[in-house]
Amino acid sequence: MATESLAELRDWLFLLLLCLTLLAEVLELAAAAIAMETGEGDEGIVCPSVCRCDEGFVYCNDRGLSIIPPLPLTAAILYLQSNRLTNAGLPPSLERSSSIRVIYLYANQLDEFPIHLPPSLRELHLQDNNIRTLPRSALAKLPLLERLHLDDNSISTVSIQERAFSGTPRLRLLFLSRNHLSSIPAGLPASLEELRLDDNRISTIPTHAFRGLSSLRRLVLDGNLLANTRIADDTFSRLSNLTELSLVRNALQSPPVNLPSAHLMRLHLQDNGMTHIPRGALDGMRRLQRLDLSGNNLTSLPRGLLKDTESLEMLLLRGNPWYCGCNLRWLHAWLHSRGAAVTVRGLTCQGPEAVRGQILRDLTSLMEQCQPVASIPHGSTTTTSLLVPTQGSLFTLRSKLPGLVIPLPPGEGGQVSGEALELTVKPLSSDSVLVSWLCPEPAPSFRLSWLRLGSSAALGSITETLVPGERRQYLLTQLTPRSHYLICLLPLRQEPSFGEALISSGGEGSNKEGQDSELTALPLAGIIGGATALVSLLLIFGIFCWYGQRAGYMSGDSGSYSRGRSGKHYDDYVESGTKKDTSILEIRAPPAGFQMTAMAHQPLQPKLEDVTYIHTIFPSSSSSSQGGIPDIDYAYT
């Protein structure tokens, strides 16, 4: 009996001990949770079992977490990327931490900017989420923030709250690449040193876009919709301390004007389709070390472009159709003078055919055949301001003797006066002139044509362009040396009048009066020849239509045709085994165009003839009105 009582007492004691052990475990877990909630507790909290800790580094990345586990109070850098964290997965206790400096939260499922972040944070990575807004209240809780990464989100310009960055006075780096921005965000902090806005939808940069950002050193605007006409003239001039500017993959025809030159060291302009570089585009850039012009449509570079770039170390010119004539003799000399101090890549000749595929640096023997450039006539103006007008798509140099001497026409300044238009031609260099004009009556646009004469007045190469009515000057570059040019300007209005000037570069003993008469007859001969050709084409087309209509009537009388089998007539559709479609398409000519009306449900009347009516369609008078005036050129020979 006593033995049974002792066994029962032992069982009860074992059960009591088990209950006490479980109670101790529960109390310990509760104490840890309370410590995390209140911010109190021992610094010796163990690392979460799902994470790995190394002193102040806590690695919880790629764990599939939907909520952040309790963290050691000594944690300084948290790796939480590539999880399934949402905004609800960030506990409020995180906001009361004073030791965390860096948090990696990229590649999660955040749809708004986190609000429970420690105020001691210096660097925050939130890229590759779905954040749509930037509230001022959330950023105001991070007064010590210096680096903010928001790449690959869904932030738009209107979703950035006004003065959103006013609470981050120490912010030095801001990445907003691959978002939905349509303009430069307003209210950026003055402390900003690096700004990335690449691969957005920015198309316009106003004057005040970068106001107050005097500390900005690196600006990246790649992959946007920027064009020269939508960038204010003094946009970049305000960035006096800028050292790197990247405008890759935009729609620029030339570098933006007034680039900051004092401290600029790297300039990236590749993949824009640029056709020319103004001569003064790089003036004052004495610290420039890297220039990238790859992937454009450049055939030549103006003389003196690199005169101030004594610090240049890397010049990238790949993917351009370089024409290695005497127009690049100066660049050849510059390359040899710099020697190994500068690395040039991609300066491979695409023309002329004799030097295709060769490197410009290796064309020493050919460049020595070029004569020195003739001096500019006295009294000509060659200041940088004359290079502001946009140049057109011109033909390239084809002569080995680039000495262009332009005698001015009679009269002061080479002016050719008329009743309605005054045209002025000023030589700028051996291969470029500036054409300016005065028009007493306003015109919506001008047609500017320049003709390089051949061996006779009826042969040559002509280039035309439409110039907006508000323009009063145009820059012609890459003209063929020692050639004759005829420049014509025609105001496009109801009563057109035009001015023209003839530029000559030699040809002693020529009869100018006979040449002028030939050139005067040239437009009339062209008009008569074109009219004759048009009448001939119309006559041939009329004969062809009459013959086709008559043949249709003759074949319609028989109702069928013979394939060489005597005594039998076969129908096309019956013989091919298909069902004949009796639908008829009638072409009508309404005022705005034409339409096609199906008549499949109307029975065909048994006729012995099939007649096809061809109606000539003329566009309405409203559609022929001129819309915008394109500022592009087209050339023909």
PLY file of the C-alpha trace (Angstrom):
ply
format ascii 1.0
element vertex 637
property float x
property float y
property float z
element edge 636
property int vertex1
property int vertex2
end_header
0.00 0.00 0.00
2.84 2.37 0.86
4.56 1.52 -2.44
1.52 2.55 -4.47
1.26 5.87 -2.61
4.90 6.70 -3.34
4.47 5.94 -7.04
1.41 8.16 -7.27
3.21 11.01 -5.46
6.13 10.71 -7.88
3.81 11.03 -10.88
2.19 14.15 -9.45
5.58 15.77 -8.80
6.73 15.01 -12.37
3.56 16.56 -13.78
4.02 19.66 -11.61
7.62 20.06 -12.79
6.52 19.82 -16.41
3.91 22.54 -15.92
6.46 24.83 -14.26
8.86 24.36 -17.19
6.19 25.26 -19.73
5.17 28.30 -17.70
8.78 29.52 -17.62
9.05 29.24 -21.40
5.83 31.21 -21.89
6.96 33.93 -19.48
10.30 34.22 -21.27
8.66 34.65 -24.69
6.25 37.22 -23.29
9.09 39.19 -21.70
11.00 39.26 -24.99
7.94 40.50 -26.86
7.29 43.22 -24.28
10.93 44.30 -24.43
10.76 44.70 -28.20
7.53 46.68 -27.98
8.75 49.04 -25.25
12.33 49.37 -26.45
13.71 48.14 -23.11
15.69 45.04 -22.50
19.01 43.37 -22.50
21.50 43.99 -25.31
22.20 40.32 -25.43
19.01 39.33 -27.33
19.87 36.41 -29.56
19.75 36.56 -33.34
16.43 35.41 -34.91
16.53 31.78 -35.92
15.60 32.56 -39.55
18.41 35.12 -39.91
22.16 35.23 -39.60
23.91 37.84 -37.50
27.49 39.04 -37.53
28.10 41.76 -34.95
25.97 44.68 -36.23
25.02 43.01 -39.54
21.71 41.12 -39.68
21.11 39.00 -42.79
17.42 38.20 -43.27
17.35 38.43 -47.05
15.86 35.80 -49.37
13.95 34.10 -46.53
10.39 34.50 -47.83
9.50 36.66 -44.81
6.18 38.48 -44.64
6.95 40.11 -41.27
10.21 41.29 -39.74
11.18 39.13 -36.70
12.47 40.65 -33.41
15.97 42.01 -34.03
18.95 42.50 -31.72
19.19 46.00 -30.35
22.78 46.23 -31.56
21.75 45.77 -35.20
23.17 48.51 -37.44
22.71 47.21 -41.00
19.62 45.16 -41.94
19.48 43.05 -45.11
15.77 42.44 -45.74
15.69 42.39 -49.54
14.02 39.76 -51.74
11.27 38.82 -49.29
7.48 39.17 -49.30
7.33 42.13 -46.94
4.42 44.54 -47.16
3.83 47.74 -45.23
2.05 45.77 -42.53
5.13 43.59 -42.08
7.20 46.43 -40.59
6.58 46.46 -36.79
6.22 49.81 -34.94
9.10 48.78 -32.66
11.47 49.35 -35.58
10.72 53.06 -35.39
12.16 53.25 -31.85
15.56 51.81 -32.72
18.53 54.16 -32.40
21.34 52.04 -33.83
20.11 51.08 -37.32
21.89 53.09 -40.04
21.21 51.14 -43.28
18.17 49.11 -44.38
17.90 47.12 -47.61
14.23 46.62 -48.50
14.41 46.29 -52.26
12.56 43.57 -54.20
9.66 43.28 -51.75
5.93 44.00 -52.02
5.74 47.54 -50.63
3.05 49.70 -52.25
3.67 52.87 -50.24
6.59 54.55 -48.53
7.26 52.84 -45.13
6.33 54.88 -42.07
7.82 52.76 -39.26
11.49 53.47 -39.93
14.16 54.40 -37.36
15.07 58.13 -37.29
18.76 57.18 -37.13
18.61 55.89 -40.72
21.30 57.17 -43.11
20.74 54.97 -46.15
17.51 53.39 -47.44
17.10 51.04 -50.39
13.50 50.72 -51.64
14.05 49.96 -55.33
12.06 47.34 -57.24
8.82 47.71 -55.25
5.50 49.24 -56.24
5.67 52.51 -54.30
3.39 55.14 -55.85
3.60 58.17 -53.53
6.19 60.13 -51.60
4.45 61.74 -48.58
6.16 64.57 -46.73
5.19 63.14 -43.33
7.07 59.86 -43.90
10.25 61.55 -45.12
10.13 64.06 -42.27
10.78 61.17 -39.81
14.21 60.62 -41.41
16.14 63.84 -40.72
19.54 62.10 -40.99
18.85 60.38 -44.32
21.68 60.83 -46.84
21.06 58.22 -49.58
17.61 57.25 -50.91
17.15 54.63 -53.64
13.69 54.57 -55.25
14.49 52.99 -58.63
11.97 50.76 -60.41
8.82 51.94 -58.68
5.62 53.63 -59.87
6.24 57.19 -58.72
4.86 59.98 -60.92
5.43 63.71 -60.75
1.99 64.44 -59.29
2.37 61.73 -56.63
5.32 63.52 -55.00
3.81 65.71 -52.30
4.75 69.37 -52.31
7.91 70.02 -50.28
8.25 66.28 -49.74
12.03 66.59 -49.25
11.92 69.55 -46.87
12.44 67.23 -43.89
15.63 65.65 -45.29
18.20 68.48 -45.21
21.14 66.05 -45.40
20.03 64.11 -48.48
23.00 63.81 -50.86
21.93 61.03 -53.25
18.50 60.48 -54.83
17.81 57.72 -57.35
14.45 57.85 -59.18
15.34 55.82 -62.26
12.69 53.88 -64.17
9.62 55.51 -62.69
6.78 57.48 -64.30
8.13 61.03 -63.98
7.14 63.54 -66.65
9.19 66.46 -65.30
11.95 67.25 -62.83
10.61 66.90 -59.25
10.19 70.23 -57.50
11.55 71.16 -54.09
14.71 69.04 -54.19
17.03 69.67 -51.21
19.99 72.00 -51.72
22.32 69.38 -50.23
21.80 67.03 -53.20
25.04 65.92 -54.89
23.84 63.10 -57.18
20.51 62.85 -58.99
19.47 60.00 -61.29
16.29 60.41 -63.34
17.06 58.06 -66.23
14.44 56.04 -68.11
11.46 58.21 -67.25
9.15 60.29 -69.47
10.72 63.71 -68.97
10.29 65.80 -72.12
10.70 69.39 -70.90
13.20 71.08 -68.57
12.22 74.66 -67.65
14.59 77.33 -66.43
13.84 76.86 -62.73
14.12 73.03 -62.75
17.51 72.92 -60.99
17.23 76.13 -59.02
19.12 76.00 -55.73
21.05 72.80 -56.55
24.47 74.41 -56.49
25.98 71.33 -54.79
24.86 68.90 -57.52
27.85 67.07 -59.02
26.34 64.18 -60.99
23.17 64.37 -63.10
21.86 61.43 -65.16
18.95 62.01 -67.58
19.38 59.03 -69.91
16.48 57.48 -71.78
14.01 60.37 -71.62
12.24 62.42 -74.31
14.44 65.50 -74.27
14.94 67.64 -77.39
16.84 70.88 -77.91
13.68 72.93 -78.34
12.28 71.78 -74.97
15.33 72.60 -72.85
15.66 76.16 -71.57
18.86 77.93 -72.60
20.17 78.48 -69.07
18.95 75.20 -67.58
22.34 73.62 -66.97
24.30 76.84 -66.48
22.95 77.07 -62.92
24.75 73.82 -61.98
28.10 75.48 -61.44
29.69 72.52 -59.60
28.51 69.77 -61.95
31.27 67.26 -62.78
29.28 64.65 -64.76
26.34 65.08 -67.12
24.71 62.18 -68.97
22.08 62.74 -71.68
22.23 59.34 -73.40
19.30 58.02 -75.48
17.34 61.23 -75.93
16.30 63.18 -79.06
18.99 65.85 -79.16
20.19 67.22 -82.50
23.14 68.97 -80.88
24.49 69.42 -77.33
22.38 71.74 -75.15
23.61 75.31 -75.03
25.32 76.90 -72.02
26.64 73.68 -70.50
28.50 74.18 -67.21
32.18 74.28 -68.08
34.06 75.17 -64.89
34.16 71.71 -63.26
32.66 69.34 -65.87
34.82 66.21 -66.20
32.54 63.66 -67.94
30.02 64.40 -70.70
27.93 61.57 -72.18
25.94 62.38 -75.36
25.78 59.03 -77.14
22.75 57.57 -78.96
20.96 60.84 -79.72
21.13 61.00 -83.51
22.99 64.32 -83.41
23.94 65.68 -86.83
26.32 68.46 -85.82
28.27 69.93 -82.91
28.48 73.75 -82.70
32.01 75.08 -82.63
31.71 76.65 -79.17
29.90 73.74 -77.51
32.96 72.74 -75.43
34.45 76.16 -74.81
35.94 76.56 -71.35
35.82 72.85 -70.46
39.46 72.70 -69.36
38.79 69.88 -66.85
36.89 67.63 -69.26
38.38 64.12 -69.13
35.83 61.94 -70.93
33.65 62.82 -73.94
31.32 60.24 -75.49
29.69 61.06 -78.85
29.06 57.46 -79.96
25.94 56.34 -81.77
25.07 59.62 -83.46
24.93 60.80 -87.09
28.07 62.92 -87.17
30.16 63.14 -90.33
32.54 65.87 -89.23
33.58 68.02 -86.26
34.12 71.79 -86.53
37.62 73.22 -86.30
38.44 74.47 -82.83
35.92 72.28 -81.01
38.59 70.77 -78.73
40.78 73.85 -78.27
40.06 74.09 -74.51
40.05 70.37 -73.68
43.68 69.99 -72.67
42.68 67.53 -69.91
40.78 65.18 -72.24
41.82 61.55 -71.74
39.03 59.53 -73.43
37.24 60.43 -76.67
34.62 57.89 -77.82
33.31 58.34 -81.38
31.93 54.92 -82.37
28.88 54.50 -84.57
29.16 57.71 -86.63
29.48 57.96 -90.45
32.76 59.90 -90.41
33.78 61.44 -93.74
37.58 61.69 -93.66
38.22 64.52 -96.08
40.24 67.67 -95.61
37.48 68.82 -93.27
39.06 66.60 -90.57
42.64 67.60 -91.22
42.63 69.68 -88.05
41.46 66.68 -86.00
44.20 64.53 -87.52
46.78 67.13 -86.47
45.23 67.38 -82.99
45.44 63.61 -82.49
49.12 63.55 -83.39
49.87 66.52 -81.17
48.25 64.85 -78.15
49.85 61.48 -78.83
49.29 58.88 -76.12
47.79 61.42 -73.72
44.33 60.84 -75.19
42.61 57.56 -76.10
40.35 57.81 -79.16
38.03 54.96 -80.09
35.71 54.63 -83.05
37.14 57.28 -85.40
36.87 54.98 -88.42
36.29 56.53 -91.84
33.08 55.67 -93.70
33.90 57.87 -96.68
35.19 58.57 -99.21
35.31 55.08 -100.65
39.10 55.08 -101.00
39.62 55.31 -97.22
36.59 53.38 -95.97
37.41 51.35 -92.88
40.68 53.14 -92.15
41.58 55.05 -88.99
41.87 58.82 -89.30
45.14 58.82 -87.37
46.72 56.66 -90.12
45.85 59.00 -93.03
48.95 61.18 -92.71
49.97 60.99 -96.38
46.51 61.95 -97.60
46.13 64.79 -95.12
49.43 66.28 -96.23
47.90 66.86 -99.67
45.40 69.31 -98.17
46.43 72.95 -98.47
46.25 75.25 -95.43
42.90 76.89 -94.91
42.65 80.36 -96.44
42.18 83.29 -94.13
38.77 84.77 -93.58
38.10 88.01 -95.50
38.69 91.14 -93.50
35.68 92.45 -91.67
33.97 89.10 -91.22
32.52 88.22 -87.85
33.37 84.82 -86.37
32.05 85.07 -82.82
30.36 82.16 -81.14
27.00 83.86 -81.22
26.87 83.35 -84.97
26.80 79.58 -84.43
23.52 79.59 -82.58
21.24 78.98 -85.64
20.59 75.33 -86.27
22.47 73.98 -89.26
20.84 71.77 -91.82
21.65 68.34 -93.18
24.36 69.28 -95.67
26.53 67.33 -98.04
30.07 66.56 -96.90
33.37 67.76 -98.27
34.65 65.98 -101.33
37.67 68.11 -102.25
41.28 67.74 -101.18
41.85 71.50 -101.48
39.66 73.11 -98.82
40.68 76.73 -99.39
37.33 78.51 -99.71
37.59 82.19 -100.61
34.23 83.95 -100.71
34.30 87.35 -102.45
31.37 89.39 -101.21
28.80 90.63 -103.73
28.88 94.34 -104.59
27.63 96.52 -101.83
28.44 96.96 -98.19
28.56 93.71 -96.22
27.68 91.65 -99.25
24.02 92.64 -99.16
21.79 92.01 -102.14
18.88 94.39 -101.94
15.53 94.05 -103.58
12.09 95.49 -103.27
10.84 92.96 -100.75
13.86 91.14 -99.31
17.44 91.89 -98.30
19.84 88.94 -98.13
23.23 88.99 -96.39
25.94 86.34 -96.66
28.83 86.38 -94.16
31.75 83.94 -94.45
32.71 82.29 -91.16
35.38 79.79 -92.15
36.74 77.96 -95.16
33.60 75.83 -95.47
30.75 77.68 -93.77
28.74 80.86 -94.24
25.96 82.55 -92.29
22.91 83.59 -94.30
20.73 86.30 -92.77
17.88 88.30 -94.22
15.54 91.20 -93.59
11.96 90.90 -94.73
9.78 94.04 -94.54
6.57 92.01 -94.55
5.97 89.04 -92.22
5.87 85.58 -93.76
4.75 82.30 -92.15
7.87 80.53 -93.42
10.77 80.75 -95.83
12.15 78.28 -98.32
15.95 78.43 -98.32
17.78 76.70 -101.16
21.47 76.49 -101.89
22.74 75.10 -105.19
26.30 73.93 -105.78
26.87 74.46 -109.47
28.53 71.83 -111.59
30.37 72.20 -114.87
27.33 73.99 -116.30
24.48 75.96 -114.86
22.05 73.10 -115.45
23.98 70.59 -113.38
24.70 70.61 -109.65
23.52 69.54 -106.20
20.73 71.48 -104.52
19.56 71.35 -100.91
16.37 72.96 -99.61
14.94 73.54 -96.17
11.87 75.19 -94.67
12.69 77.85 -92.10
10.04 79.15 -89.64
8.91 82.72 -90.22
10.35 84.02 -86.96
13.90 83.00 -87.94
16.14 85.58 -89.63
19.38 83.65 -90.11
20.61 80.19 -91.02
24.04 78.56 -90.82
25.40 76.69 -93.85
28.39 74.47 -93.06
30.47 71.81 -94.79
30.27 73.59 -98.13
32.47 72.25 -100.88
35.57 74.43 -101.26
36.39 76.19 -104.52
32.84 75.85 -105.79
30.10 78.16 -106.99
26.91 78.41 -104.95
23.57 79.95 -105.67
21.57 80.79 -102.52
17.85 81.50 -102.91
15.34 82.57 -100.26
11.63 82.49 -100.97
8.96 83.79 -98.53
6.02 81.38 -98.67
3.02 83.65 -99.09
0.48 84.56 -101.74
2.73 87.01 -103.56
6.17 85.49 -103.18
9.36 87.41 -103.73
12.79 86.06 -103.30
16.35 87.20 -102.86
19.30 85.34 -104.17
23.06 85.61 -103.90
25.82 83.94 -105.86
28.92 82.78 -103.97
32.04 82.17 -106.04
35.34 80.74 -104.91
37.62 81.17 -107.90
37.34 80.63 -111.64
39.42 83.43 -113.07
38.42 84.69 -116.50
34.80 83.57 -116.13
32.06 85.57 -117.81
29.78 86.61 -114.94
27.12 88.18 -117.11
26.70 85.04 -119.19
26.62 82.91 -116.06
23.95 85.10 -114.47
21.77 84.80 -117.57
22.15 81.02 -117.54
21.24 80.86 -113.86
18.24 83.11 -114.42
16.96 80.76 -117.11
17.51 77.70 -114.92
14.23 77.86 -112.88
12.18 78.56 -116.06
13.76 75.62 -117.89
13.02 73.36 -114.95
9.37 74.41 -114.85
8.91 73.87 -118.60
10.62 70.47 -118.46
8.53 69.35 -115.49
5.28 70.44 -117.15
6.20 68.58 -120.35
6.96 65.41 -118.44
3.70 65.64 -116.48
1.62 66.07 -119.65
3.36 63.09 -121.25
2.64 60.88 -118.24
-1.02 61.90 -118.19
-1.36 61.17 -121.92
0.17 57.71 -121.56
-2.04 56.95 -118.57
-5.16 58.04 -120.50
-4.32 55.80 -123.44
-3.73 52.87 -121.09
-7.09 53.40 -119.34
-8.95 53.73 -122.69
-7.42 50.52 -123.95
-8.26 48.64 -120.74
-11.86 49.86 -120.76
-12.31 48.89 -124.42
-10.87 45.41 -123.80
-13.29 44.99 -120.88
-16.26 45.77 -123.12
-15.08 43.28 -125.72
-14.61 40.49 -123.22
-17.94 41.24 -121.56
-19.87 40.62 -124.77
-19.02 36.94 -124.82
-19.84 36.28 -121.14
-17.09 33.63 -120.95
-13.80 32.89 -122.51
-12.17 29.90 -124.19
-9.12 28.10 -122.87
-8.35 26.42 -126.16
-11.02 23.72 -125.96
-13.15 23.83 -129.08
-16.85 24.02 -128.66
-16.82 24.49 -124.83
-16.87 27.52 -122.63
-15.70 27.39 -119.03
-16.33 29.76 -116.18
-13.39 30.67 -113.93
-15.13 29.89 -110.66
-16.78 26.67 -111.84
-13.54 25.27 -113.19
-11.53 26.09 -110.07
-14.12 24.46 -107.82
-14.98 27.56 -105.81
-18.24 29.32 -105.22
-18.63 32.54 -107.14
-18.95 35.61 -104.93
-21.48 38.03 -106.37
-20.51 40.94 -104.13
-19.54 44.19 -105.78
-17.37 46.89 -104.19
-18.28 50.36 -105.29
-15.75 53.16 -104.75
-17.27 56.53 -104.14
-15.57 59.89 -103.67
-17.04 61.88 -100.78
-15.52 65.30 -100.00
-13.09 63.95 -97.37
-11.79 60.88 -99.20
-13.43 57.62 -100.32
-15.37 54.70 -98.85
-16.12 51.14 -99.97
-19.74 49.95 -99.91
-20.49 46.23 -100.12
-23.46 45.24 -102.31
-23.36 41.50 -101.67
-27.07 41.24 -100.81
-28.26 42.80 -104.04
-28.92 40.23 -106.80
-26.98 40.54 -109.96
-28.95 41.27 -113.02
-28.16 38.88 -115.86
-25.99 41.00 -118.07
-23.60 40.10 -120.75
-21.09 42.68 -119.70
-19.03 43.40 -116.58
-17.96 47.03 -116.36
-15.53 48.38 -113.76
-15.83 52.09 -113.14
-12.69 53.88 -111.96
-13.46 57.19 -110.26
-10.68 59.72 -109.81
-10.52 60.86 -106.20
-9.44 64.38 -105.44
-8.65 65.42 -101.83
-10.80 68.08 -100.31
-9.55 71.63 -100.18
-9.40 71.51 -96.36
-6.87 68.68 -96.34
-4.40 70.60 -98.48
-3.93 73.39 -96.02
-0.46 73.59 -94.63
-0.03 72.49 -91.04
3.15 72.97 -89.07
6.38 73.99 -90.76
8.95 71.24 -90.20
12.46 72.43 -89.44
14.10 69.61 -91.37
15.88 69.39 -94.69
15.52 67.24 -97.74
17.98 66.98 -100.58
17.87 65.81 -104.16
20.13 65.96 -107.21
0 1
1 2
2 3
3 4
4 5
5 6
6 7
7 8
8 9
9 10
10 11
11 12
12 13
13 14
14 15
15 16
16 17
17 18
18 19
19 20
20 21
21 22
22 23
23 24
24 25
25 26
26 27
27 28
28 29
29 30
30 31
31 32
32 33
33 34
34 35
35 36
36 37
37 38
38 39
39 40
40 41
41 42
42 43
43 44
44 45
45 46
46 47
47 48
48 49
49 50
50 51
51 52
52 53
53 54
54 55
55 56
56 57
57 58
58 59
59 60
60 61
61 62
62 63
63 64
64 65
65 66
66 67
67 68
68 69
69 70
70 71
71 72
72 73
73 74
74 75
75 76
76 77
77 78
78 79
79 80
80 81
81 82
82 83
83 84
84 85
85 86
86 87
87 88
88 89
89 90
90 91
91 92
92 93
93 94
94 95
95 96
96 97
97 98
98 99
99 100
100 101
101 102
102 103
103 104
104 105
105 106
106 107
107 108
108 109
109 110
110 111
111 112
112 113
113 114
114 115
115 116
116 117
117 118
118 119
119 120
120 121
121 122
122 123
123 124
124 125
125 126
126 127
127 128
128 129
129 130
130 131
131 132
132 133
133 134
134 135
135 136
136 137
137 138
138 139
139 140
140 141
141 142
142 143
143 144
144 145
145 146
146 147
147 148
148 149
149 150
150 151
151 152
152 153
153 154
154 155
155 156
156 157
157 158
158 159
159 160
160 161
161 162
162 163
163 164
164 165
165 166
166 167
167 168
168 169
169 170
170 171
171 172
172 173
173 174
174 175
175 176
176 177
177 178
178 179
179 180
180 181
181 182
182 183
183 184
184 185
185 186
186 187
187 188
188 189
189 190
190 191
191 192
192 193
193 194
194 195
195 196
196 197
197 198
198 199
199 200
200 201
201 202
202 203
203 204
204 205
205 206
206 207
207 208
208 209
209 210
210 211
211 212
212 213
213 214
214 215
215 216
216 217
217 218
218 219
219 220
220 221
221 222
222 223
223 224
224 225
225 226
226 227
227 228
228 229
229 230
230 231
231 232
232 233
233 234
234 235
235 236
236 237
237 238
238 239
239 240
240 241
241 242
242 243
243 244
244 245
245 246
246 247
247 248
248 249
249 250
250 251
251 252
252 253
253 254
254 255
255 256
256 257
257 258
258 259
259 260
260 261
261 262
262 263
263 264
264 265
265 266
266 267
267 268
268 269
269 270
270 271
271 272
272 273
273 274
274 275
275 276
276 277
277 278
278 279
279 280
280 281
281 282
282 283
283 284
284 285
285 286
286 287
287 288
288 289
289 290
290 291
291 292
292 293
293 294
294 295
295 296
296 297
297 298
298 299
299 300
300 301
301 302
302 303
303 304
304 305
305 306
306 307
307 308
308 309
309 310
310 311
311 312
312 313
313 314
314 315
315 316
316 317
317 318
318 319
319 320
320 321
321 322
322 323
323 324
324 325
325 326
326 327
327 328
328 329
329 330
330 331
331 332
332 333
333 334
334 335
335 336
336 337
337 338
338 339
339 340
340 341
341 342
342 343
343 344
344 345
345 346
346 347
347 348
348 349
349 350
350 351
351 352
352 353
353 354
354 355
355 356
356 357
357 358
358 359
359 360
360 361
361 362
362 363
363 364
364 365
365 366
366 367
367 368
368 369
369 370
370 371
371 372
372 373
373 374
374 375
375 376
376 377
377 378
378 379
379 380
380 381
381 382
382 383
383 384
384 385
385 386
386 387
387 388
388 389
389 390
390 391
391 392
392 393
393 394
394 395
395 396
396 397
397 398
398 399
399 400
400 401
401 402
402 403
403 404
404 405
405 406
406 407
407 408
408 409
409 410
410 411
411 412
412 413
413 414
414 415
415 416
416 417
417 418
418 419
419 420
420 421
421 422
422 423
423 424
424 425
425 426
426 427
427 428
428 429
429 430
430 431
431 432
432 433
433 434
434 435
435 436
436 437
437 438
438 439
439 440
440 441
441 442
442 443
443 444
444 445
445 446
446 447
447 448
448 449
449 450
450 451
451 452
452 453
453 454
454 455
455 456
456 457
457 458
458 459
459 460
460 461
461 462
462 463
463 464
464 465
465 466
466 467
467 468
468 469
469 470
470 471
471 472
472 473
473 474
474 475
475 476
476 477
477 478
478 479
479 480
480 481
481 482
482 483
483 484
484 485
485 486
486 487
487 488
488 489
489 490
490 491
491 492
492 493
493 494
494 495
495 496
496 497
497 498
498 499
499 500
500 501
501 502
502 503
503 504
504 505
505 506
506 507
507 508
508 509
509 510
510 511
511 512
512 513
513 514
514 515
515 516
516 517
517 518
518 519
519 520
520 521
521 522
522 523
523 524
524 525
525 526
526 527
527 528
528 529
529 530
530 531
531 532
532 533
533 534
534 535
535 536
536 537
537 538
538 539
539 540
540 541
541 542
542 543
543 544
544 545
545 546
546 547
547 548
548 549
549 550
550 551
551 552
552 553
553 554
554 555
555 556
556 557
557 558
558 559
559 560
560 561
561 562
562 563
563 564
564 565
565 566
566 567
567 568
568 569
569 570
570 571
571 572
572 573
573 574
574 575
575 576
576 577
577 578
578 579
579 580
580 581
581 582
582 583
583 584
584 585
585 586
586 587
587 588
588 589
589 590
590 591
591 592
592 593
593 594
594 595
595 596
596 597
597 598
598 599
599 600
600 601
601 602
602 603
603 604
604 605
605 606
606 607
607 608
608 609
609 610
610 611
611 612
612 613
613 614
614 615
615 616
616 617
617 618
618 619
619 620
620 621
621 622
622 623
623 624
624 625
625 626
626 627
627 628
628 629
629 630
630 631
631 632
632 633
633 634
634 635
635 636
